Amino acid sequence: MRFSESTPSLEEGLVSRMSTKKELMEALKQEKTSLMAICGMGGVGKTTLVKQIADQVKFEKLFDKVAMATLSQSPDMRNVQDQLAEQLGLKITEQTDLARAKRLYTRLTNSDERILVVLDDIWKELDLKSLGIPVKGECKSLKVILTSRFKDVCSGMRAEIFEVNVLRIEEAWHLFKEVAEISDDSALSGVAKQVAEECKGLPLAIVVVAKALKSNHTPESWDRALRQLKQYTIRELEGDEDLVFSRIKFSYDYLKSAEAKSLLLLCSLFPEDYSIPIECLVRYGKGLELFPDRRRLVDVRDRHADWSPEKLLFVVK
């Protein structure tokens, strides 16, 4: 399971994000630009931004088709091909790597359609042609956007780089107070601003922490949370990773029930980027005796029909 970088639509209205989005939209309209990359640290909102762009190009009918696949640290290239093919209305039945790549390549090039391909979360350089995606200049109706936390990887692929940085102080506070539902004249605004600053302008951390504290209405609870945030660290991690995961751990510790914590840990046992069926959580959770007060499976289903790892962790899409 991978924690989503997506943040609320509130982030779409932030000036820095609107500016980057506008630059990317302009680049997509330029014939000479075919390969672009959105780069920035983990949790900064790259996936959110590229999804907003995908929605906008569909709305503006800039492209006829938009296909998006997630790669992550250890990508299964056949799965990536299948993700793209499904969204392009293509079925890849070939078994060899060369034949599969040729089938996808043919679909992308032998068409009058304008196609946008998004490859999310790139960790190392890709040979796009071996995947079945035409390289720069081979197909004028095709554009490709990469997202990655590694700028050098995308530069090595000769992509035009668009950097996404952490939010400025005023933007970070705007996002935090909207998610936490706190006004500037609230009695909590003073300590809340300090809590927001501990998120270091990182949208994912801001949303996770703000959601965790949303239901706390006393200055004492916010003071306690501030002290905890200043102390939170994961010694095995450094820099950006420590910031992201320590804030996620903070949110986990704020889950109000042992049941919710156990369910989130159960979710973490599934493969990365796996879409977890609720029925699996119900059955596995029942087998692990996570619901001692509910004897029947139907009772568990009825109570938790809208479970998801994101809701358990307060990460909203």
PyMOL commands that set and color helices and strands:
alter all, ss='L'
color gray80, all
select helices_A, chain A and resi 9-13+15-28+46-60+77-87+97-109+128-131+151-156+169-180+189-197+203-213+219-231+239-253+258-267+278-287+297-303+309-313
alter helices_A, ss='H'
color red, helices_A
select strands_A, chain A and resi 35-39+65-70+115-122+142-148+160-163
alter strands_A, ss='S'
color yellow, strands_A
deselect
rebuild
show_as cartoon
